[in-house]
Amino acid sequence: MIVTPCACTGVTSSWLCHSNGRSPQTQKEDRVKAEALSAVTTPLEGFVLWFAAEEKQKQHPFSYLPFGAGPRSCIGMRLAILEAKITLYRVLQKFRFETSSRTQIPLQVTTLSTLRPKDGVYVKVVGR
């Protein structure tokens, strides 16, 4: 429990929450797992396997909070997630994403008010 004085504002990093306190080594292991999945599956199948029910059960329910949590969470959350899934599905049906000569590997990030790519993200979009 954290005790603060009255009228005190608290700020926490969403990146720290979303990374769930994982070390860079653990994050590297996650990337290796993702690469192994992509080697044996199509990108869409790898995405489905990565977010399969048994994988999601291993995660803490408040480890990723894009819409808040608890009784005051965003009322549009389910609609927003559904729209994002439909959009991703439609895009992946028609296009394939590949690295380009300008793609940074590993991606360099910077933090201002949010975590963002330092010099942008460059990929090639190829029609299917």
VOPAGU-2260 file (C-alpha; in pm, 1 decimal, decimal comma):
REM VOPAGU-2260
SITE   aa  ch    i         X         Y         Z
SITE  MET   A    0       0,0       0,0       0,0
SITE  ILE   A    1     122,3     350,6     -84,5
SITE  VAL   A    2      18,9     644,2     137,2
SITE  THR   A    3      33,4     996,2      -9,6
SITE  PRO   A    4     -53,2    1340,2     126,5
SITE  CYS   A    5    -395,0    1489,5      44,6
SITE  ALA   A    6    -433,7    1660,1    -293,8
SITE  CYS   A    7    -133,5    1470,7    -426,9
SITE  THR   A    8    -133,0    1366,1    -793,2
SITE  GLY   A    9      16,5    1029,7    -880,0
SITE  VAL   A   10     146,5     937,4   -1224,0
SITE  THR   A   11     265,7     597,8   -1337,9
SITE  SER   A   12     413,3     480,2   -1664,6
SITE  SER   A   13     175,1     268,4   -1868,7
SITE  TRP   A   14     478,9     110,6   -2035,2
SITE  LEU   A   15     594,5     -23,7   -1698,6
SITE  CYS   A   16     249,1    -166,0   -1638,4
SITE  HIS   A   17     221,5    -312,4   -1989,8
SITE  SER   A   18     569,2    -466,4   -1979,8
SITE  ASN   A   19     459,5    -619,0   -1647,9
SITE  GLY   A   20     799,6    -551,7   -1497,2
SITE  ARG   A   21     959,7    -802,7   -1731,9
SITE  SER   A   22    1333,1    -778,0   -1774,7
SITE  PRO   A   23    1489,9    -715,8   -2116,7
SITE  GLN   A   24    1593,3   -1084,8   -2113,5
SITE  THR   A   25    1231,5   -1197,7   -2068,1
SITE  GLN   A   26    1121,2    -959,6   -2342,3
SITE  LYS   A   27    1393,3   -1106,5   -2567,7
SITE  GLU   A   28    1259,8   -1456,4   -2492,5
SITE  ASP   A   29     912,4   -1335,3   -2595,2
SITE  ARG   A   30    1054,4   -1206,5   -2926,6
SITE  VAL   A   31    1229,7   -1540,1   -2986,5
SITE  LYS   A   32     900,3   -1718,7   -2920,6
SITE  ALA   A   33     721,9   -1486,6   -3166,1
SITE  GLU   A   34     987,9   -1550,4   -3432,3
SITE  ALA   A   35     957,4   -1926,4   -3380,4
SITE  LEU   A   36     581,1   -1900,9   -3422,1
SITE  SER   A   37     616,2   -1693,8   -3739,2
SITE  ALA   A   38     861,4   -1949,3   -3885,1
SITE  VAL   A   39     604,4   -2230,6   -3866,9
SITE  THR   A   40     285,8   -2036,2   -3932,5
SITE  THR   A   41     145,8   -1756,4   -4142,3
SITE  PRO   A   42     142,8   -1413,4   -3971,1
SITE  LEU   A   43    -229,7   -1439,6   -3898,7
SITE  GLU   A   44    -196,4   -1791,1   -3752,5
SITE  GLY   A   45      97,4   -1673,3   -3540,1
SITE  PHE   A   46    -113,6   -1383,0   -3412,8
SITE  VAL   A   47    -395,6   -1621,4   -3322,2
SITE  LEU   A   48    -156,4   -1860,6   -3144,3
SITE  TRP   A   49      17,1   -1578,3   -2954,7
SITE  PHE   A   50    -317,4   -1456,3   -2817,3
SITE  ALA   A   51    -473,4   -1798,5   -2768,9
SITE  ALA   A   52    -688,7   -1854,2   -2461,1
SITE  GLU   A   53    -420,5   -2053,2   -2276,6
SITE  GLU   A   54    -164,5   -1775,5   -2336,5
SITE  LYS   A   55    -407,9   -1505,3   -2221,7
SITE  GLN   A   56    -482,8   -1697,5   -1900,4
SITE  LYS   A   57    -115,7   -1663,3   -1803,1
SITE  GLN   A   58    -145,6   -1282,4   -1804,9
SITE  HIS   A   59    -255,8   -1072,3   -1508,5
SITE  PRO   A   60    -593,3    -909,1   -1593,1
SITE  PHE   A   61    -458,3    -558,7   -1520,3
SITE  SER   A   62    -124,1    -599,8   -1699,8
SITE  TYR   A   63    -254,4    -414,7   -2008,7
SITE  LEU   A   64    -491,8    -122,0   -1956,7
SITE  PRO   A   65    -560,7      63,7   -2282,0
SITE  PHE   A   66    -917,2     141,5   -2165,2
SITE  GLY   A   67    -871,5     159,5   -1789,9
SITE  ALA   A   68   -1002,7    -101,6   -1549,8
SITE  GLY   A   69   -1259,3    -160,3   -1283,3
SITE  PRO   A   70   -1604,3      -2,9   -1257,0
SITE  ARG   A   71   -1497,7     315,8   -1437,6
SITE  SER   A   72   -1342,1     154,1   -1744,4
SITE  CYS   A   73   -1429,7     280,9   -2091,6
SITE  ILE   A   74   -1784,8     188,8   -2199,1
SITE  GLY   A   75   -1676,1     177,8   -2565,2
SITE  MET   A   76   -1400,7     -78,2   -2501,2
SITE  ARG   A   77   -1575,0    -380,5   -2654,0
SITE  LEU   A   78   -1678,6    -188,3   -2965,1
SITE  ALA   A   79   -1328,7     -41,4   -3008,8
SITE  ILE   A   80   -1162,5    -382,3   -2975,4
SITE  LEU   A   81   -1410,0    -540,2   -3218,3
SITE  GLU   A   82   -1349,0    -262,0   -3472,8
SITE  ALA   A   83    -971,9    -300,8   -3436,0
SITE  LYS   A   84    -993,1    -678,2   -3491,9
SITE  ILE   A   85   -1214,9    -640,0   -3799,1
SITE  THR   A   86    -987,0    -372,8   -3944,5
SITE  LEU   A   87    -674,0    -580,3   -3882,0
SITE  TYR   A   88    -838,7    -885,1   -4037,3
SITE  ARG   A   89    -939,6    -691,7   -4350,1
SITE  VAL   A   90    -594,6    -535,1   -4390,5
SITE  LEU   A   91    -416,4    -870,5   -4346,4
SITE  GLN   A   92    -648,7   -1027,4   -4604,4
SITE  LYS   A   93    -535,8    -780,1   -4870,5
SITE  PHE   A   94    -177,8    -689,9   -4774,4
SITE  ARG   A   95     146,1    -838,9   -4646,1
SITE  PHE   A   96     394,4    -635,1   -4439,8
SITE  GLU   A   97     769,0    -675,3   -4489,9
SITE  THR   A   98    1076,5    -505,2   -4351,9
SITE  SER   A   99    1235,3    -242,0   -4571,5
SITE  SER   A  100    1590,5    -112,8   -4592,9
SITE  ARG   A  101    1491,4     168,1   -4351,8
SITE  THR   A  102    1335,0     -62,3   -4090,2
SITE  GLN   A  103    1510,3     -35,6   -3753,7
SITE  ILE   A  104    1584,4    -372,4   -3594,4
SITE  PRO   A  105    1556,0    -355,1   -3297,5
SITE  LEU   A  106    1319,1     -60,8   -3293,2
SITE  GLN   A  107    1453,4     241,6   -3106,5
SITE  VAL   A  108    1193,1     403,8   -2881,0
SITE  THR   A  109    1164,3     731,9   -2695,3
SITE  THR   A  110     936,6     840,1   -2413,3
SITE  LEU   A  111     759,5    1171,3   -2397,2
SITE  SER   A  112     411,8    1141,8   -2254,8
SITE  THR   A  113     385,6     801,1   -2424,5
SITE  LEU   A  114     624,5     539,9   -2557,1
SITE  ARG   A  115     682,6     593,2   -2931,0
SITE  PRO   A  116     926,7     500,7   -3207,5
SITE  LYS   A  117    1227,7     732,0   -3212,0
SITE  ASP   A  118    1249,6     775,5   -3590,8
SITE  GLY   A  119     920,2     628,0   -3708,8
SITE  VAL   A  120     842,5     276,3   -3831,7
SITE  TYR   A  121     919,7     187,3   -4191,1
SITE  VAL   A  122     772,3    -122,2   -4356,8
SITE  LYS   A  123     686,2    -228,0   -4710,2
SITE  VAL   A  124     320,6    -299,8   -4778,5
SITE  VAL   A  125     278,2    -562,6   -5050,2
SITE  GLY   A  126     -56,1    -656,0   -5200,0
SITE  ARG   A  127    -159,5   -1021,4   -5192,0
